[in-house]
Amino acid sequence: MPTELYAGTLTNFNDSMAKEIENALTALIGPLPSAPQKLVDDRRVLFIAIANGVINHLKSKQAAVEVTFDIGFGTVTASTDIKVRP
């Protein structure tokens, strides 16, 4: 099965683009401050919204993503089919 893009949800945050966004922010600024679960959830909702926006944009513009292979005697260009997990 091909790898699928997954934005994430509050109840299924692991292995999601939103989790990667949270990890990237942590790498840039250090650990996020401890906070009540409500504030953690509010931050994660923002990350989920950003991830959904990125995935939706990639899906709607997937014709713009091309992969070119140099096979020695010429090049082959293939289009992509972006898989999204609901």
ABEGO torsion letter per residue (X at the ends): XBBBBBAEBAABABGBAAAAAAAAAAAAAEBBBBBBAAAAAAAAAAAAAAAAAAAAAAAAAAAABBBBBBAGAEBBBBBBBBBBBX
